[in-house]
Amino acid sequence: MTTNASFLCESCGYRSPKWMGFCPQCGSSTPLTETAPTRARVSSPPLVVGIDTAATTTSQRVVTGWGEVDRVLGGGLVPGSAILLGGEPGVGKSTLLLQLAGGLAARGERVLMATAEESVDQVALRATRLGVTAPGIDLIAVDDVDVVVEAAERSRPTLLVVDSIQAVGVGEIPSAPGGVSQVRESAARLIRLAKTTGVSLVLVGHVTKEGGLAGPKVLEHMVDVVLYLEGDPDRGFRVLRSNKNRFGATHVSGMFDMGSAGLSEVEDPSKLFLEGWESEVAGTVVYPAIEGRRCVLVEIQALVAPTTQTQPRRSIRGLDPARVNQVVAVLHRHAGLPLHDAEIYVNVVGGWRLDEPGCDLAVALTLASSALNLPMGRLAVWGEVGLAGEVRSIPMEARRVEELDRMGLQRRIAPGGGEPMRLAEALIRAGLG
């Protein structure tokens, strides 16, 4: 039995029974692509198992040997799991996976690395540079998913790495690799392999210019774990974050430093971020950020400069620009500090990204410090600034205080006792009032 041919949009996955020169769903001007009729599969009925009789023992995790990676994964690789790793070009995704493969191979595990973007010689050359020489790593350079599946079924490795999911495809679909249908079908076949054989699967994914994973959103729903590798190329610092994890906590981070010999784990990120901190310069303060279950001390810098431009420049790195603009408005209204006619530059040192509103007070004080040219010294600050000029407390204060005590930062400004303070009061306590 066959199904009628249909026409597919390679941008959003919209399917139509007739050809059109545009996509009515996403508005793409690219014509719909005809997909060949597929034969309906006839399979045996699925095995139904009651939850009370299902196996209750969990599979033993495979420890990678990298403490930061195991932390993000929740304790190691889960057999049969599918992991999606995304990141900007050149951030070190392939390097991280190659070093991870070397660590597993050194522990007696087998790894199969399928690359569709490089040759076997290129991967071997990088492995030599990184010192990954342990036996047990097999390489295959191919862009056909079925060939990768066949090779994995024969060797049954502990870990299968596919670099990248946008560069491989299946022959039954006439479109080029990277299209919506190709990515979806390729990922489905690889994930089916992982679930049926117990092989841990890692899919490398490209990112768009907006920073999201390229391809259909359903890809993130299909996998068990979604990881992002981010960092500042200038300093070599890298952060591995988990945005989804069916086997552990989400929003957990691992820290790495990129050097000539590859990635190395950072056991004390607070010490690394505060290295070279010049506390006697105006426009700088320490903020105790929370990532998952750990506290990391980061430096927030601000520079306020006069300008003759009609539209003053705003350059913000590592923070939500909308939230910074909100803080600027509150400073003007409730602290009498107008900054609308000045250029503003705000930066989180080291390439760290802050998403929690607790950094509002730190941003406000650094802006005021730079505008008034008054250094604040060795000061740690946290608190959420409201539109009425109040500063509210934020969660996990005990964990922040503990990390500040460990690093010897005793001078702090934060709302206490569950009651908000006023922004003007915080400015006075920082010596800016």
N, C-alpha and C positions, 0 to 999 in steps of 0.2 A: 504494500500500500504506500502511495507517495502523496506528499502534500504539494500544493501548487507553489510555483516560484513566487518570490516576493522581492521587494525592493527595500534596501536598507540605507539609512543615513549613517555615514561613518563618523559623524561628529557626536550625535547624541543617542544613536541606537534606535531611532524611530523606524518602524516598519510599515510599509504600505503595500496593498495588493497590486497597485499600478505604479508605473514609472512617473516621476515628476522631476523637473529641473531644479527644484529647490526643496528644502525641508520645511514643512508647515509648522513643525514643533519648535525647532531652535532658530529658524530663520536663515540657516546656512545656504549660501548660493551654490554649493556643490551639488550636482545631480545625485539622486539616489542610485545606489549600486544594486544590480540584480544579483540575487543569491540563488544558487542552484537548488532544485527540489531535493529534499532529504527523505530518505526512506525511514519510515517509522520503525523503531526498534521493538522487538518482541522479547521480553525478558520474563524470567520466572517471578512469581509474587515475592515481595520482600518478606524477610523473616521478622515476625512481630514478637517482641520480647516484653514481658511485663516488667515494670520498674522494680517490683519487689524481688524478682528473680534475676535481674541483671547483675553483672559483676560489680562489686562495690570496691574492689581494689584498684587504685590508680597506678598507672604505669610509672616506673621509676624514671625520674628526670635524668638527662644526660648533662653532667656538669661540663661546661666548656673550658674551664680553667682560667677564664677571664672574669674576675670578680664583678667588674662594672657591667659586663654583658649579662651575667647570671642575675645580677640585681634587677636589671630592667625586665628580664624575661620571667622573673619570679622564682628563680632557683635553678634555671637551666632549660635545656631543650626538652620539650614534651614529645615523645615519639608519636608520629602521625600528625603533628601540628603543621600549619601553614603560616609562614611569616612573610609579611610584606615590608621591605625596607626601602624608604624613599630618601631623597636628598638632592641638593643642588649638584650640577656637574662639577667634578673635581673636589668635592668635599671629603672623599675618602671612603665611599661605600665599598668599592671593589677591594681596596686595601684592607679595610676592616674584616671583610669576609674571608679574604685570603689568609690573614693572620689568625682568624678564628678557626679556619680549616687546619692550619698548621698546629694550633693548640690541641684540637681534637685528634689529629693524626699522631701527635706525640703521646697521647694517652691511649693509643691502640685502636682508635675508631677509624672507619673508612669514610671518605668524603668524595663525592662526585661533583665537579664544577663544570657546568655547561655554559659556555660563553658564545653569544651570537654577535658580539661587538668587537671581539679581539680574536687573534689567532692563538693557538696553543703556545707557540714560541713567545709571543708577547706576554702571556700570563706567566710562563716559566721564567722569563727574564725578570719580571717584577718579583716573583717568589724568591729568586736568587738574591735580589737586592734587599729584600725584607728578611732574609735568613730563614725562609720557610723551606726546609730541606728534608723533613721527616717523610718516610714512605707512608703510603696509605691515601694519597690524594690523586685522584684520576681526573684528567682534563678531557673535555670534548668540545670542539668548536663546530656548532651546527645550529641552524635556525629552525629546524623541523621538530615540533614538540613530540611527535610520535617516535622519532629516533631517540630523543632524550628519555622518554618513558621506557622504551625498550632497553636502553642501556642501564637505567636504574633498576629495572626488574631483574636484569641479569646479575648485577653486582650487589644489589641490596645494601647501599651505603647507610651509614647513620645519618648523614646530612647530604641533601641535594641542594645545590645552589644554581639558580637560573639567572643569568645576567645578560639581558634584562627581559622582563615580560613583554615590553613593547617591541622587542627585536625578534621575537620568535612567533611562529604561526603554525597553522594546520593547512594541509593541502586541499581539504574539501571546500574551504572558503576562498573564493576567487580574489578577495581584496588583499592588499599588501599588509605585512605585519605592522602592528601599531593601531589599526582600526578598532572600533568598538567591538565588532563581532569577533575579530581575531583575538583580542586581549581576553574577552570573556570566555571564549571556547578554549583557548590555550590554558588559562588559569584553571578552568573547570577540570580539564584532563589531568593537569599536574596535581591538583588538590585531591582528585579521586585516587591518584597513585599513592599519595601520602596517607590517605585514610585507610586504604586497603592493605598496604604493605608495612605501615609503621615507620616509614622514612620521614624524618623531619625535613621540611621544605622551606627554603628561603627564596623569595622572588624579589629581585631588584626592580624598583619602579622609578621611572622618570618623573620629574615634577614640572609643572607649568610655570609661566613667568609670575603668576600670582602666588606661587609657593605650594599649591595643592598637588596631589598626585594626578598624573596624566591618565587618561583613559576613563572608562565608565566608573561611576561611583559604586556600582555593584561589586567591583573588585575588592573594595575595603570591607564590604559585608561578607564576602565569601571566605576571606582568610580569618585565622584565629587571632593573629597579633599584627598590629600596624606600628612600625617603628619609623622615626625620622632622625636622620643624622644631620645636625646643624653645626655651624661654627663660624668663627672669624678667620678668613684666609690669611690675614695679616699676622696674627699671633699664633696660628696653628692650633688653637683650642677648639675642641669638638665636644658636642653634647649629643648623646643618644637618648631620645625620648620615646616613651610608649604612649600612643594615643588610644590604643585598644589592646586588651589582653584578656582572653577568655580564661586564662589559667593563673592570673595574678592581678596585682593592683595596677591601675593605670596612672599616667602622669608621674611615672618614676623615671629618673634620669641617671645616666652613666657618663662619667667625665673622662676625656682622653686628650692627649697632647700629640699633635702631628709633628714628627721630626723627620730627619733624613732616613732613619731606619724604620719608618712607619709609625703606627699609633702606639702610644704607651698610656697606661692607666694613670689617672690622677687621683690619688688617695685622699688628698687634702685640698679640695678646690678653693676653699676660703683663703688659704695661704697663697695660692696661685693668683687669685683675683686681686688680692690686696698687695701683691708684690709691686714695689715701685710707686705706691700710693703717696702722693704729696699732700698731706693734710693741711699744710699751712698756705695753700693756694685757694683763692676764692672760687666758689662754684663747685665744690666737691663734698660728698658725704657718703657714708656707708649705709647700705640697706640690707637687712637680714632676709633674704628671699627664701621661700619654701618651695622645694621641688619634690613632690611626692611626700616622702616621710623624712627627708633630710633638709637641713638648713644650710644655705650657702651665703656667705657674705660677699656682696658685690658692691662695686663703686659706681655711683651715679654722678655724672658730670653735667654741668650746664654752662653755657657761655651766652651772655647777653651783650650785644654790640650795637652801637648806634648806626643808623643807615639813613641815606637820603632817598632811598627807593620808595615809590608809592606803595608797593606791596612788599613789606619786609619778609625776608626769607625765614622759613621754618624747616629745620633739619632735625629729624628725630629718629634715633636708631635704638632698637631694643625695647621700645615702649609703644603703646597705642597713641597715635597722634591726636585722636579725638579727645582722649583723656588729658593729655598734656595741655591742649588748648583750653580745656575746661578749667584746669588749675590756673592757667594764666588769667582767665576771666575772674576767678575767685580772688586772686591776688589783687587785681585791679579794684574790685568792688569792696572787699572786706579788709584789705590791708593797705589800701591807698598806694599801691605800687603799679602804675600804668606801664605796660610793656607792649602796647599795641603798635607803637612806632619804632620798635627795635627788632633787630634780627635775633632769633633764638635758636640755639643749637643744644640739643640734649642727647646724651649718649650713655649707654650702659657699657662699661668697660669690659672688654674680653669677648664681645659678641653674644653675651647673655641676653635672653629675651624675658621680659617681665610682663605677665598677664594679670597679676592680682592687683586690685585697687589699693592695697596697703602701701604701695610706693608713692601715693599722691603727696604725702607730706614731705618725703625726701626730695621729690621733684620741685615742690614749692620752695623749700629752703635753699636748694642749689640755685634756683632762678633768682631768688632775692639776694643771695650771697654774691652772685656774679654781678647783678645789676648795681648793688651797693659797693662792690669791691671790698667786701669784708669776709676774710676767711673764718671758718667755723671750727677749725682744729680737728682733733680726733673725735668725731661725733658719729653716732649711729642713730638713725631716725626711722620710724615707721608709723603709719596711721593713714586712714582713709579720709580725704577732704571732701566735705559735702558742699552743695551749692550755697548753703546759708553761712558758710565760713566755719563750720564746726569740724573738728577732727575726731573721728570715731576709732575705737579699738578694732583690731582685726584678730582672726583666729590664730591658734598655735603660738601664742606669745611666749609660753614657757620654753618651747623649743628654740625660739629666736634668742631668748635671754641666755640659754645654756650655751649656744654657739658663741655669743658675744663674750661670755665669761671665759670660754676656752681660748679665745683670741686676745683676751686682755683689753677689750674695749668697754670701759666702765661708764663713759659719758654718753647718755642716751636721752632722747626726747621721744615720748610716746604717750598717748592717752592711757590713764591707769584707772583701776577701780571700776571699769565698765562704764564710766561717765565720759562724755566727749569733752575735749578742750577746744578753745577757740584758736583759729589760725594766728591771730595777732599775738596770743600768749606764747605760741610755739616760736614765733619770730623773736620775741623778747628773750626767751630762754636760750635761743641760739646766738644771742648777741647781735641780732639784726633789727631790733625794734628801735 
